[in-house]
Amino acid sequence: MEKTKYWRIILDPEWCVWETCRDKGIIALGYTENPDDISVRKFKDEMKQNHKVIAYLKDWRIGALGTIIGSYSIDEVILHGQ
């Protein structure tokens, strides 16, 4: 049996993506970066369904806890801030 894997992401409420992530139950990573950035590649290649995610806010408060239930995809609305 595989051990549960935990991931930490940090979201700054000032980035204006935190509320969208919280409300939609999604993770936003690399939305202002190159999609080939190492953190984005690690997310796409290593995060799997049933892994746990701890979303910290910039001041190290826990903003949300979650479980990955789907695969990586690009949300154009978040990507382009529309």
mmCIF file of the N, C-alpha and C atoms, coordinates in Angstrom:
data_MODEL
# 
_entry.id   MODEL 
# 
loop_
_atom_site.group_PDB 
_atom_site.id 
_atom_site.type_symbol 
_atom_site.label_atom_id 
_atom_site.label_alt_id 
_atom_site.label_comp_id 
_atom_site.label_asym_id 
_atom_site.label_entity_id 
_atom_site.label_seq_id 
_atom_site.pdbx_PDB_ins_code 
_atom_site.Cartn_x 
_atom_site.Cartn_y 
_atom_site.Cartn_z 
_atom_site.occupancy 
_atom_site.B_iso_or_equiv 
_atom_site.pdbx_formal_charge 
_atom_site.auth_seq_id 
_atom_site.auth_comp_id 
_atom_site.auth_asym_id 
_atom_site.auth_atom_id 
_atom_site.pdbx_PDB_model_num 
ATOM 1   N N  . MET A 1 1  ? 0.828   -1.180 0.000   1.00 0.00 ? 1  MET A N  1 
ATOM 2   C CA . MET A 1 1  ? 0.000   0.000  0.000   1.00 0.00 ? 1  MET A CA 1 
ATOM 3   C C  . MET A 1 1  ? 0.881   1.255  0.000   1.00 0.00 ? 1  MET A C  1 
ATOM 4   N N  . GLU A 1 2  ? 0.556   2.195  -0.853  1.00 0.00 ? 2  GLU A N  1 
ATOM 5   C CA . GLU A 1 2  ? 1.346   3.418  -0.980  1.00 0.00 ? 2  GLU A CA 1 
ATOM 6   C C  . GLU A 1 2  ? 1.027   4.382  0.166   1.00 0.00 ? 2  GLU A C  1 
ATOM 7   N N  . LYS A 1 3  ? 2.073   5.011  0.707   1.00 0.00 ? 3  LYS A N  1 
ATOM 8   C CA . LYS A 1 3  ? 1.885   6.004  1.756   1.00 0.00 ? 3  LYS A CA 1 
ATOM 9   C C  . LYS A 1 3  ? 1.201   7.231  1.168   1.00 0.00 ? 3  LYS A C  1 
ATOM 10  N N  . THR A 1 4  ? 0.417   7.886  1.985   1.00 0.00 ? 4  THR A N  1 
ATOM 11  C CA . THR A 1 4  ? -0.235  9.125  1.559   1.00 0.00 ? 4  THR A CA 1 
ATOM 12  C C  . THR A 1 4  ? 0.819   10.190 1.353   1.00 0.00 ? 4  THR A C  1 
ATOM 13  N N  . LYS A 1 5  ? 0.745   10.873 0.231   1.00 0.00 ? 5  LYS A N  1 
ATOM 14  C CA . LYS A 1 5  ? 1.690   11.947 -0.065  1.00 0.00 ? 5  LYS A CA 1 
ATOM 15  C C  . LYS A 1 5  ? 0.992   13.276 0.174   1.00 0.00 ? 5  LYS A C  1 
ATOM 16  N N  . TYR A 1 6  ? 1.707   14.195 0.804   1.00 0.00 ? 6  TYR A N  1 
ATOM 17  C CA . TYR A 1 6  ? 1.184   15.528 1.097   1.00 0.00 ? 6  TYR A CA 1 
ATOM 18  C C  . TYR A 1 6  ? 1.974   16.563 0.312   1.00 0.00 ? 6  TYR A C  1 
ATOM 19  N N  . TRP A 1 7  ? 1.250   17.550 -0.197  1.00 0.00 ? 7  TRP A N  1 
ATOM 20  C CA . TRP A 1 7  ? 1.858   18.653 -0.942  1.00 0.00 ? 7  TRP A CA 1 
ATOM 21  C C  . TRP A 1 7  ? 1.490   19.963 -0.266  1.00 0.00 ? 7  TRP A C  1 
ATOM 22  N N  . ARG A 1 8  ? 2.421   20.880 -0.272  1.00 0.00 ? 8  ARG A N  1 
ATOM 23  C CA . ARG A 1 8  ? 2.187   22.217 0.271   1.00 0.00 ? 8  ARG A CA 1 
ATOM 24  C C  . ARG A 1 8  ? 2.221   23.209 -0.877  1.00 0.00 ? 8  ARG A C  1 
ATOM 25  N N  . ILE A 1 9  ? 1.200   24.028 -0.945  1.00 0.00 ? 9  ILE A N  1 
ATOM 26  C CA . ILE A 1 9  ? 1.231   25.148 -1.883  1.00 0.00 ? 9  ILE A CA 1 
ATOM 27  C C  . ILE A 1 9  ? 0.998   26.415 -1.082  1.00 0.00 ? 9  ILE A C  1 
ATOM 28  N N  . ILE A 1 10 ? 1.503   27.513 -1.584  1.00 0.00 ? 10 ILE A N  1 
ATOM 29  C CA . ILE A 1 10 ? 1.350   28.790 -0.896  1.00 0.00 ? 10 ILE A CA 1 
ATOM 30  C C  . ILE A 1 10 ? 0.631   29.746 -1.840  1.00 0.00 ? 10 ILE A C  1 
ATOM 31  N N  . LEU A 1 11 ? -0.466  30.288 -1.365  1.00 0.00 ? 11 LEU A N  1 
ATOM 32  C CA . LEU A 1 11 ? -1.244  31.237 -2.148  1.00 0.00 ? 11 LEU A CA 1 
ATOM 33  C C  . LEU A 1 11 ? -1.308  32.557 -1.392  1.00 0.00 ? 11 LEU A C  1 
ATOM 34  N N  . ASP A 1 12 ? -0.973  33.618 -2.064  1.00 0.00 ? 12 ASP A N  1 
ATOM 35  C CA . ASP A 1 12 ? -1.038  34.947 -1.479  1.00 0.00 ? 12 ASP A CA 1 
ATOM 36  C C  . ASP A 1 12 ? -2.412  35.531 -1.798  1.00 0.00 ? 12 ASP A C  1 
ATOM 37  N N  . PRO A 1 13 ? -3.218  35.853 -0.782  1.00 0.00 ? 13 PRO A N  1 
ATOM 38  C CA . PRO A 1 13 ? -4.536  36.419 -1.056  1.00 0.00 ? 13 PRO A CA 1 
ATOM 39  C C  . PRO A 1 13 ? -4.482  37.659 -1.946  1.00 0.00 ? 13 PRO A C  1 
ATOM 40  N N  . GLU A 1 14 ? -3.361  38.355 -1.957  1.00 0.00 ? 14 GLU A N  1 
ATOM 41  C CA . GLU A 1 14 ? -3.217  39.546 -2.799  1.00 0.00 ? 14 GLU A CA 1 
ATOM 42  C C  . GLU A 1 14 ? -3.101  39.197 -4.279  1.00 0.00 ? 14 GLU A C  1 
ATOM 43  N N  . TRP A 1 15 ? -2.847  37.951 -4.628  1.00 0.00 ? 15 TRP A N  1 
ATOM 44  C CA . TRP A 1 15 ? -2.734  37.553 -6.025  1.00 0.00 ? 15 TRP A CA 1 
ATOM 45  C C  . TRP A 1 15 ? -4.082  37.459 -6.720  1.00 0.00 ? 15 TRP A C  1 
ATOM 46  N N  . CYS A 1 16 ? -5.147  37.590 -5.959  1.00 0.00 ? 16 CYS A N  1 
ATOM 47  C CA . CYS A 1 16 ? -6.514  37.575 -6.494  1.00 0.00 ? 16 CYS A CA 1 
ATOM 48  C C  . CYS A 1 16 ? -6.931  36.218 -7.041  1.00 0.00 ? 16 CYS A C  1 
ATOM 49  N N  . VAL A 1 17 ? -6.167  35.190 -6.835  1.00 0.00 ? 17 VAL A N  1 
ATOM 50  C CA . VAL A 1 17 ? -6.539  33.865 -7.303  1.00 0.00 ? 17 VAL A CA 1 
ATOM 51  C C  . VAL A 1 17 ? -7.009  32.992 -6.142  1.00 0.00 ? 17 VAL A C  1 
ATOM 52  N N  . TRP A 1 18 ? -6.679  33.391 -4.923  1.00 0.00 ? 18 TRP A N  1 
ATOM 53  C CA . TRP A 1 18 ? -7.026  32.597 -3.754  1.00 0.00 ? 18 TRP A CA 1 
ATOM 54  C C  . TRP A 1 18 ? -8.527  32.346 -3.657  1.00 0.00 ? 18 TRP A C  1 
ATOM 55  N N  . GLU A 1 19 ? -9.335  33.395 -3.756  1.00 0.00 ? 19 GLU A N  1 
ATOM 56  C CA . GLU A 1 19 ? -10.782 33.222 -3.613  1.00 0.00 ? 19 GLU A CA 1 
ATOM 57  C C  . GLU A 1 19 ? -11.346 32.313 -4.701  1.00 0.00 ? 19 GLU A C  1 
ATOM 58  N N  . THR A 1 20 ? -10.849 32.440 -5.918  1.00 0.00 ? 20 THR A N  1 
ATOM 59  C CA . THR A 1 20 ? -11.304 31.570 -7.003  1.00 0.00 ? 20 THR A CA 1 
ATOM 60  C C  . THR A 1 20 ? -10.933 30.124 -6.715  1.00 0.00 ? 20 THR A C  1 
ATOM 61  N N  . CYS A 1 21 ? -9.712  29.891 -6.272  1.00 0.00 ? 21 CYS A N  1 
ATOM 62  C CA . CYS A 1 21 ? -9.284  28.527 -5.940  1.00 0.00 ? 21 CYS A CA 1 
ATOM 63  C C  . CYS A 1 21 ? -10.142 27.955 -4.824  1.00 0.00 ? 21 CYS A C  1 
ATOM 64  N N  . ARG A 1 22 ? -10.342 28.735 -3.786  1.00 0.00 ? 22 ARG A N  1 
ATOM 65  C CA . ARG A 1 22 ? -11.145 28.266 -2.652  1.00 0.00 ? 22 ARG A CA 1 
ATOM 66  C C  . ARG A 1 22 ? -12.574 27.958 -3.101  1.00 0.00 ? 22 ARG A C  1 
ATOM 67  N N  . ASP A 1 23 ? -13.175 28.858 -3.853  1.00 0.00 ? 23 ASP A N  1 
ATOM 68  C CA . ASP A 1 23 ? -14.572 28.692 -4.256  1.00 0.00 ? 23 ASP A CA 1 
ATOM 69  C C  . ASP A 1 23 ? -14.771 27.540 -5.239  1.00 0.00 ? 23 ASP A C  1 
ATOM 70  N N  . LYS A 1 24 ? -13.786 27.319 -6.134  1.00 0.00 ? 24 LYS A N  1 
ATOM 71  C CA . LYS A 1 24 ? -13.898 26.250 -7.126  1.00 0.00 ? 24 LYS A CA 1 
ATOM 72  C C  . LYS A 1 24 ? -13.317 24.924 -6.643  1.00 0.00 ? 24 LYS A C  1 
ATOM 73  N N  . GLY A 1 25 ? -12.586 24.960 -5.525  1.00 0.00 ? 25 GLY A N  1 
ATOM 74  C CA . GLY A 1 25 ? -11.956 23.737 -5.025  1.00 0.00 ? 25 GLY A CA 1 
ATOM 75  C C  . GLY A 1 25 ? -10.832 23.266 -5.929  1.00 0.00 ? 25 GLY A C  1 
ATOM 76  N N  . ILE A 1 26 ? -10.015 24.219 -6.397  1.00 0.00 ? 26 ILE A N  1 
ATOM 77  C CA . ILE A 1 26 ? -8.931  23.890 -7.312  1.00 0.00 ? 26 ILE A CA 1 
ATOM 78  C C  . ILE A 1 26 ? -7.598  24.413 -6.773  1.00 0.00 ? 26 ILE A C  1 
ATOM 79  N N  . ILE A 1 27 ? -6.536  23.966 -7.400  1.00 0.00 ? 27 ILE A N  1 
ATOM 80  C CA . ILE A 1 27 ? -5.194  24.454 -7.107  1.00 0.00 ? 27 ILE A CA 1 
ATOM 81  C C  . ILE A 1 27 ? -4.759  25.287 -8.304  1.00 0.00 ? 27 ILE A C  1 
ATOM 82  N N  . ALA A 1 28 ? -4.200  26.449 -8.045  1.00 0.00 ? 28 ALA A N  1 
ATOM 83  C CA . ALA A 1 28 ? -3.633  27.259 -9.124  1.00 0.00 ? 28 ALA A CA 1 
ATOM 84  C C  . ALA A 1 28 ? -2.127  27.308 -8.916  1.00 0.00 ? 28 ALA A C  1 
ATOM 85  N N  . LEU A 1 29 ? -1.422  26.868 -9.913  1.00 0.00 ? 29 LEU A N  1 
ATOM 86  C CA . LEU A 1 29 ? 0.029   26.831 -9.824  1.00 0.00 ? 29 LEU A CA 1 
ATOM 87  C C  . LEU A 1 29 ? 0.589   27.218 -11.174 1.00 0.00 ? 29 LEU A C  1 
ATOM 88  N N  . GLY A 1 30 ? 1.493   28.162 -11.187 1.00 0.00 ? 30 GLY A N  1 
ATOM 89  C CA . GLY A 1 30 ? 2.112   28.555 -12.433 1.00 0.00 ? 30 GLY A CA 1 
ATOM 90  C C  . GLY A 1 30 ? 1.254   29.464 -13.275 1.00 0.00 ? 30 GLY A C  1 
ATOM 91  N N  . TYR A 1 31 ? 0.234   30.062 -12.678 1.00 0.00 ? 31 TYR A N  1 
ATOM 92  C CA . TYR A 1 31 ? -0.666  30.896 -13.453 1.00 0.00 ? 31 TYR A CA 1 
ATOM 93  C C  . TYR A 1 31 ? -0.041  32.198 -13.903 1.00 0.00 ? 31 TYR A C  1 
ATOM 94  N N  . THR A 1 32 ? 1.084   32.588 -13.333 1.00 0.00 ? 32 THR A N  1 
ATOM 95  C CA . THR A 1 32 ? 1.786   33.776 -13.806 1.00 0.00 ? 32 THR A CA 1 
ATOM 96  C C  . THR A 1 32 ? 3.157   33.404 -14.345 1.00 0.00 ? 32 THR A C  1 
ATOM 97  N N  . GLU A 1 33 ? 3.425   32.128 -14.437 1.00 0.00 ? 33 GLU A N  1 
ATOM 98  C CA . GLU A 1 33 ? 4.742   31.665 -14.844 1.00 0.00 ? 33 GLU A CA 1 
ATOM 99  C C  . GLU A 1 33 ? 4.671   30.921 -16.166 1.00 0.00 ? 33 GLU A C  1 
ATOM 100 N N  . ASN A 1 34 ? 5.824   30.578 -16.651 1.00 0.00 ? 34 ASN A N  1 
ATOM 101 C CA . ASN A 1 34 ? 5.953   29.738 -17.829 1.00 0.00 ? 34 ASN A CA 1 
ATOM 102 C C  . ASN A 1 34 ? 5.419   28.349 -17.498 1.00 0.00 ? 34 ASN A C  1 
ATOM 103 N N  . PRO A 1 35 ? 4.530   27.779 -18.332 1.00 0.00 ? 35 PRO A N  1 
ATOM 104 C CA . PRO A 1 35 ? 3.994   26.450 -18.022 1.00 0.00 ? 35 PRO A CA 1 
ATOM 105 C C  . PRO A 1 35 ? 5.057   25.354 -17.999 1.00 0.00 ? 35 PRO A C  1 
ATOM 106 N N  . ASP A 1 36 ? 6.268   25.647 -18.469 1.00 0.00 ? 36 ASP A N  1 
ATOM 107 C CA . ASP A 1 36 ? 7.351   24.674 -18.407 1.00 0.00 ? 36 ASP A CA 1 
ATOM 108 C C  . ASP A 1 36 ? 8.223   24.876 -17.177 1.00 0.00 ? 36 ASP A C  1 
ATOM 109 N N  . ASP A 1 37 ? 7.828   25.794 -16.298 1.00 0.00 ? 37 ASP A N  1 
ATOM 110 C CA . ASP A 1 37 ? 8.540   26.042 -15.054 1.00 0.00 ? 37 ASP A CA 1 
ATOM 111 C C  . ASP A 1 37 ? 8.642   24.744 -14.252 1.00 0.00 ? 37 ASP A C  1 
ATOM 112 N N  . ILE A 1 38 ? 9.720   24.583 -13.511 1.00 0.00 ? 38 ILE A N  1 
ATOM 113 C CA . ILE A 1 38 ? 9.943   23.332 -12.784 1.00 0.00 ? 38 ILE A CA 1 
ATOM 114 C C  . ILE A 1 38 ? 8.830   23.021 -11.795 1.00 0.00 ? 38 ILE A C  1 
ATOM 115 N N  . SER A 1 39 ? 8.280   24.036 -11.123 1.00 0.00 ? 39 SER A N  1 
ATOM 116 C CA . SER A 1 39 ? 7.209   23.756 -10.157 1.00 0.00 ? 39 SER A CA 1 
ATOM 117 C C  . SER A 1 39 ? 5.952   23.278 -10.866 1.00 0.00 ? 39 SER A C  1 
ATOM 118 N N  . VAL A 1 40 ? 5.678   23.792 -12.047 1.00 0.00 ? 40 VAL A N  1 
ATOM 119 C CA . VAL A 1 40 ? 4.510   23.345 -12.813 1.00 0.00 ? 40 VAL A CA 1 
ATOM 120 C C  . VAL A 1 40 ? 4.737   21.928 -13.322 1.00 0.00 ? 40 VAL A C  1 
ATOM 121 N N  . ARG A 1 41 ? 5.932   21.653 -13.831 1.00 0.00 ? 41 ARG A N  1 
ATOM 122 C CA . ARG A 1 41 ? 6.233   20.289 -14.302 1.00 0.00 ? 41 ARG A CA 1 
ATOM 123 C C  . ARG A 1 41 ? 6.129   19.279 -13.162 1.00 0.00 ? 41 ARG A C  1 
ATOM 124 N N  . LYS A 1 42 ? 6.624   19.657 -11.982 1.00 0.00 ? 42 LYS A N  1 
ATOM 125 C CA . LYS A 1 42 ? 6.547   18.759 -10.832 1.00 0.00 ? 42 LYS A CA 1 
ATOM 126 C C  . LYS A 1 42 ? 5.082   18.490 -10.488 1.00 0.00 ? 42 LYS A C  1 
ATOM 127 N N  . PHE A 1 43 ? 4.278   19.530 -10.512 1.00 0.00 ? 43 PHE A N  1 
ATOM 128 C CA . PHE A 1 43 ? 2.849   19.389 -10.252 1.00 0.00 ? 43 PHE A CA 1 
ATOM 129 C C  . PHE A 1 43 ? 2.214   18.419 -11.242 1.00 0.00 ? 43 PHE A C  1 
ATOM 130 N N  . LYS A 1 44 ? 2.478   18.623 -12.525 1.00 0.00 ? 44 LYS A N  1 
ATOM 131 C CA . LYS A 1 44 ? 1.872   17.782 -13.556 1.00 0.00 ? 44 LYS A CA 1 
ATOM 132 C C  . LYS A 1 44 ? 2.369   16.348 -13.485 1.00 0.00 ? 44 LYS A C  1 
ATOM 133 N N  . ASP A 1 45 ? 3.645   16.163 -13.190 1.00 0.00 ? 45 ASP A N  1 
ATOM 134 C CA . ASP A 1 45 ? 4.247   14.836 -13.261 1.00 0.00 ? 45 ASP A CA 1 
ATOM 135 C C  . ASP A 1 45 ? 4.155   14.021 -11.968 1.00 0.00 ? 45 ASP A C  1 
ATOM 136 N N  . GLU A 1 46 ? 4.091   14.687 -10.823 1.00 0.00 ? 46 GLU A N  1 
ATOM 137 C CA . GLU A 1 46 ? 4.187   13.956 -9.561  1.00 0.00 ? 46 GLU A CA 1 
ATOM 138 C C  . GLU A 1 46 ? 2.926   13.961 -8.712  1.00 0.00 ? 46 GLU A C  1 
ATOM 139 N N  . MET A 1 47 ? 2.096   14.976 -8.829  1.00 0.00 ? 47 MET A N  1 
ATOM 140 C CA . MET A 1 47 ? 0.868   14.997 -8.044  1.00 0.00 ? 47 MET A CA 1 
ATOM 141 C C  . MET A 1 47 ? -0.132  14.035 -8.666  1.00 0.00 ? 47 MET A C  1 
ATOM 142 N N  . LYS A 1 48 ? -0.696  13.187 -7.838  1.00 0.00 ? 48 LYS A N  1 
ATOM 143 C CA . LYS A 1 48 ? -1.614  12.149 -8.310  1.00 0.00 ? 48 LYS A CA 1 
ATOM 144 C C  . LYS A 1 48 ? -2.915  12.182 -7.514  1.00 0.00 ? 48 LYS A C  1 
ATOM 145 N N  . GLN A 1 49 ? -3.928  11.527 -8.064  1.00 0.00 ? 49 GLN A N  1 
ATOM 146 C CA . GLN A 1 49 ? -5.194  11.424 -7.360  1.00 0.00 ? 49 GLN A CA 1 
ATOM 147 C C  . GLN A 1 49 ? -4.970  10.796 -5.987  1.00 0.00 ? 49 GLN A C  1 
ATOM 148 N N  . ASN A 1 50 ? -5.723  11.279 -5.040  1.00 0.00 ? 50 ASN A N  1 
ATOM 149 C CA . ASN A 1 50 ? -5.698  10.876 -3.634  1.00 0.00 ? 50 ASN A CA 1 
ATOM 150 C C  . ASN A 1 50 ? -4.538  11.451 -2.832  1.00 0.00 ? 50 ASN A C  1 
ATOM 151 N N  . HIS A 1 51 ? -3.608  12.166 -3.465  1.00 0.00 ? 51 HIS A N  1 
ATOM 152 C CA . HIS A 1 51 ? -2.605  12.894 -2.688  1.00 0.00 ? 51 HIS A CA 1 
ATOM 153 C C  . HIS A 1 51 ? -3.323  14.037 -1.975  1.00 0.00 ? 51 HIS A C  1 
ATOM 154 N N  . LYS A 1 52 ? -2.791  14.431 -0.846  1.00 0.00 ? 52 LYS A N  1 
ATOM 155 C CA . LYS A 1 52 ? -3.375  15.506 -0.039  1.00 0.00 ? 52 LYS A CA 1 
ATOM 156 C C  . LYS A 1 52 ? -2.648  16.819 -0.316  1.00 0.00 ? 52 LYS A C  1 
ATOM 157 N N  . VAL A 1 53 ? -3.393  17.909 -0.232  1.00 0.00 ? 53 VAL A N  1 
ATOM 158 C CA . VAL A 1 53 ? -2.829  19.243 -0.466  1.00 0.00 ? 53 VAL A CA 1 
ATOM 159 C C  . VAL A 1 53 ? -3.162  20.132 0.724   1.00 0.00 ? 53 VAL A C  1 
ATOM 160 N N  . ILE A 1 54 ? -2.157  20.834 1.199   1.00 0.00 ? 54 ILE A N  1 
ATOM 161 C CA . ILE A 1 54 ? -2.347  21.846 2.231   1.00 0.00 ? 54 ILE A CA 1 
ATOM 162 C C  . ILE A 1 54 ? -2.055  23.182 1.568   1.00 0.00 ? 54 ILE A C  1 
ATOM 163 N N  . ALA A 1 55 ? -3.072  24.016 1.471   1.00 0.00 ? 55 ALA A N  1 
ATOM 164 C CA . ALA A 1 55 ? -2.916  25.332 0.841   1.00 0.00 ? 55 ALA A CA 1 
ATOM 165 C C  . ALA A 1 55 ? -2.709  26.357 1.945   1.00 0.00 ? 55 ALA A C  1 
ATOM 166 N N  . TYR A 1 56 ? -1.501  26.864 2.005   1.00 0.00 ? 56 TYR A N  1 
ATOM 167 C CA . TYR A 1 56 ? -1.179  27.892 2.984   1.00 0.00 ? 56 TYR A CA 1 
ATOM 168 C C  . TYR A 1 56 ? -1.392  29.260 2.365   1.00 0.00 ? 56 TYR A C  1 
ATOM 169 N N  . LEU A 1 57 ? -1.788  30.193 3.193   1.00 0.00 ? 57 LEU A N  1 
ATOM 170 C CA . LEU A 1 57 ? -1.822  31.579 2.774   1.00 0.00 ? 57 LEU A CA 1 
ATOM 171 C C  . LEU A 1 57 ? -0.441  32.162 3.038   1.00 0.00 ? 57 LEU A C  1 
ATOM 172 N N  . LYS A 1 58 ? -0.185  33.306 2.499   1.00 0.00 ? 58 LYS A N  1 
ATOM 173 C CA . LYS A 1 58 ? 1.158   33.893 2.568   1.00 0.00 ? 58 LYS A CA 1 
ATOM 174 C C  . LYS A 1 58 ? 1.673   34.004 4.003   1.00 0.00 ? 58 LYS A C  1 
ATOM 175 N N  . ASP A 1 59 ? 0.799   34.219 4.954   1.00 0.00 ? 59 ASP A N  1 
ATOM 176 C CA . ASP A 1 59 ? 1.233   34.394 6.343   1.00 0.00 ? 59 ASP A CA 1 
ATOM 177 C C  . ASP A 1 59 ? 1.273   33.062 7.107   1.00 0.00 ? 59 ASP A C  1 
ATOM 178 N N  . TRP A 1 60 ? 1.325   31.962 6.392   1.00 0.00 ? 60 TRP A N  1 
ATOM 179 C CA . TRP A 1 60 ? 1.454   30.607 6.919   1.00 0.00 ? 60 TRP A CA 1 
ATOM 180 C C  . TRP A 1 60 ? 0.210   30.098 7.648   1.00 0.00 ? 60 TRP A C  1 
ATOM 181 N N  . ARG A 1 61 ? -0.909  30.781 7.452   1.00 0.00 ? 61 ARG A N  1 
ATOM 182 C CA . ARG A 1 61 ? -2.178  30.217 7.939   1.00 0.00 ? 61 ARG A CA 1 
ATOM 183 C C  . ARG A 1 61 ? -2.631  29.181 6.924   1.00 0.00 ? 61 ARG A C  1 
ATOM 184 N N  . ILE A 1 62 ? -3.261  28.128 7.401   1.00 0.00 ? 62 ILE A N  1 
ATOM 185 C CA . ILE A 1 62 ? -3.817  27.147 6.472   1.00 0.00 ? 62 ILE A CA 1 
ATOM 186 C C  . ILE A 1 62 ? -5.103  27.718 5.909   1.00 0.00 ? 62 ILE A C  1 
ATOM 187 N N  . GLY A 1 63 ? -5.149  27.833 4.585   1.00 0.00 ? 63 GLY A N  1 
ATOM 188 C CA . GLY A 1 63 ? -6.336  28.346 3.914   1.00 0.00 ? 63 GLY A CA 1 
ATOM 189 C C  . GLY A 1 63 ? -7.306  27.244 3.564   1.00 0.00 ? 63 GLY A C  1 
ATOM 190 N N  . ALA A 1 64 ? -6.762  26.062 3.254   1.00 0.00 ? 64 ALA A N  1 
ATOM 191 C CA . ALA A 1 64 ? -7.623  24.946 2.861   1.00 0.00 ? 64 ALA A CA 1 
ATOM 192 C C  . ALA A 1 64 ? -6.835  23.648 2.899   1.00 0.00 ? 64 ALA A C  1 
ATOM 193 N N  . LEU A 1 65 ? -7.565  22.563 3.085   1.00 0.00 ? 65 LEU A N  1 
ATOM 194 C CA . LEU A 1 65 ? -7.028  21.213 2.994   1.00 0.00 ? 65 LEU A CA 1 
ATOM 195 C C  . LEU A 1 65 ? -7.816  20.517 1.900   1.00 0.00 ? 65 LEU A C  1 
ATOM 196 N N  . GLY A 1 66 ? -7.139  19.700 1.110   1.00 0.00 ? 66 GLY A N  1 
ATOM 197 C CA . GLY A 1 66 ? -7.871  19.030 0.048   1.00 0.00 ? 66 GLY A CA 1 
ATOM 198 C C  . GLY A 1 66 ? -7.230  17.729 -0.376  1.00 0.00 ? 66 GLY A C  1 
ATOM 199 N N  . THR A 1 67 ? -7.923  17.049 -1.259  1.00 0.00 ? 67 THR A N  1 
ATOM 200 C CA . THR A 1 67 ? -7.475  15.801 -1.847  1.00 0.00 ? 67 THR A CA 1 
ATOM 201 C C  . THR A 1 67 ? -7.565  15.944 -3.358  1.00 0.00 ? 67 THR A C  1 
ATOM 202 N N  . ILE A 1 68 ? -6.522  15.554 -4.056  1.00 0.00 ? 68 ILE A N  1 
ATOM 203 C CA . ILE A 1 68 ? -6.535  15.640 -5.514  1.00 0.00 ? 68 ILE A CA 1 
ATOM 204 C C  . ILE A 1 68 ? -7.486  14.577 -6.047  1.00 0.00 ? 68 ILE A C  1 
ATOM 205 N N  . ILE A 1 69 ? -8.452  15.016 -6.854  1.00 0.00 ? 69 ILE A N  1 
ATOM 206 C CA . ILE A 1 69 ? -9.446  14.086 -7.404  1.00 0.00 ? 69 ILE A CA 1 
ATOM 207 C C  . ILE A 1 69 ? -9.426  14.037 -8.926  1.00 0.00 ? 69 ILE A C  1 
ATOM 208 N N  . GLY A 1 70 ? -8.589  14.863 -9.550  1.00 0.00 ? 70 GLY A N  1 
ATOM 209 C CA . GLY A 1 70 ? -8.534  14.883 -11.007 1.00 0.00 ? 70 GLY A CA 1 
ATOM 210 C C  . GLY A 1 70 ? -7.120  15.127 -11.484 1.00 0.00 ? 70 GLY A C  1 
ATOM 211 N N  . SER A 1 71 ? -6.972  15.216 -12.783 1.00 0.00 ? 71 SER A N  1 
ATOM 212 C CA . SER A 1 71 ? -5.649  15.428 -13.362 1.00 0.00 ? 71 SER A CA 1 
ATOM 213 C C  . SER A 1 71 ? -5.445  16.901 -13.694 1.00 0.00 ? 71 SER A C  1 
ATOM 214 N N  . TYR A 1 72 ? -4.222  17.232 -14.016 1.00 0.00 ? 72 TYR A N  1 
ATOM 215 C CA . TYR A 1 72 ? -3.828  18.597 -14.357 1.00 0.00 ? 72 TYR A CA 1 
ATOM 216 C C  . TYR A 1 72 ? -4.568  19.075 -15.590 1.00 0.00 ? 72 TYR A C  1 
ATOM 217 N N  . SER A 1 73 ? -5.031  20.308 -15.538 1.00 0.00 ? 73 SER A N  1 
ATOM 218 C CA . SER A 1 73 ? -5.603  20.959 -16.718 1.00 0.00 ? 73 SER A CA 1 
ATOM 219 C C  . SER A 1 73 ? -5.377  22.455 -16.582 1.00 0.00 ? 73 SER A C  1 
ATOM 220 N N  . ILE A 1 74 ? -5.483  23.137 -17.682 1.00 0.00 ? 74 ILE A N  1 
ATOM 221 C CA . ILE A 1 74 ? -5.287  24.586 -17.692 1.00 0.00 ? 74 ILE A CA 1 
ATOM 222 C C  . ILE A 1 74 ? -6.653  25.246 -17.737 1.00 0.00 ? 74 ILE A C  1 
ATOM 223 N N  . ASP A 1 75 ? -6.888  26.157 -16.802 1.00 0.00 ? 75 ASP A N  1 
ATOM 224 C CA . ASP A 1 75 ? -8.128  26.921 -16.760 1.00 0.00 ? 75 ASP A CA 1 
ATOM 225 C C  . ASP A 1 75 ? -7.815  28.286 -17.362 1.00 0.00 ? 75 ASP A C  1 
ATOM 226 N N  . GLU A 1 76 ? -8.266  28.501 -18.568 1.00 0.00 ? 76 GLU A N  1 
ATOM 227 C CA . GLU A 1 76 ? -7.953  29.739 -19.288 1.00 0.00 ? 76 GLU A CA 1 
ATOM 228 C C  . GLU A 1 76 ? -8.479  30.976 -18.570 1.00 0.00 ? 76 GLU A C  1 
ATOM 229 N N  . VAL A 1 77 ? -9.600  30.848 -17.860 1.00 0.00 ? 77 VAL A N  1 
ATOM 230 C CA . VAL A 1 77 ? -10.148 32.012 -17.138 1.00 0.00 ? 77 VAL A CA 1 
ATOM 231 C C  . VAL A 1 77 ? -9.178  32.456 -16.077 1.00 0.00 ? 77 VAL A C  1 
ATOM 232 N N  . ILE A 1 78 ? -8.666  31.516 -15.296 1.00 0.00 ? 78 ILE A N  1 
ATOM 233 C CA . ILE A 1 78 ? -7.698  31.878 -14.259 1.00 0.00 ? 78 ILE A CA 1 
ATOM 234 C C  . ILE A 1 78 ? -6.389  32.308 -14.906 1.00 0.00 ? 78 ILE A C  1 
ATOM 235 N N  . LEU A 1 79 ? -5.969  31.605 -15.930 1.00 0.00 ? 79 LEU A N  1 
ATOM 236 C CA . LEU A 1 79 ? -4.709  31.905 -16.578 1.00 0.00 ? 79 LEU A CA 1 
ATOM 237 C C  . LEU A 1 79 ? -4.657  33.342 -17.087 1.00 0.00 ? 79 LEU A C  1 
ATOM 238 N N  . HIS A 1 80 ? -5.753  33.805 -17.652 1.00 0.00 ? 80 HIS A N  1 
ATOM 239 C CA . HIS A 1 80 ? -5.784  35.148 -18.241 1.00 0.00 ? 80 HIS A CA 1 
ATOM 240 C C  . HIS A 1 80 ? -6.517  36.170 -17.390 1.00 0.00 ? 80 HIS A C  1 
ATOM 241 N N  . GLY A 1 81 ? -6.955  35.763 -16.213 1.00 0.00 ? 81 GLY A N  1 
ATOM 242 C CA . GLY A 1 81 ? -7.586  36.693 -15.298 1.00 0.00 ? 81 GLY A CA 1 
ATOM 243 C C  . GLY A 1 81 ? -8.903  37.259 -15.799 1.00 0.00 ? 81 GLY A C  1 
ATOM 244 N N  . GLN A 1 82 ? -9.653  36.487 -16.543 1.00 0.00 ? 82 GLN A N  1 
ATOM 245 C CA . GLN A 1 82 ? -10.931 36.985 -17.083 1.00 0.00 ? 82 GLN A CA 1 
ATOM 246 C C  . GLN A 1 82 ? -12.083 36.586 -16.203 1.00 0.00 ? 82 GLN A C  1 
# 
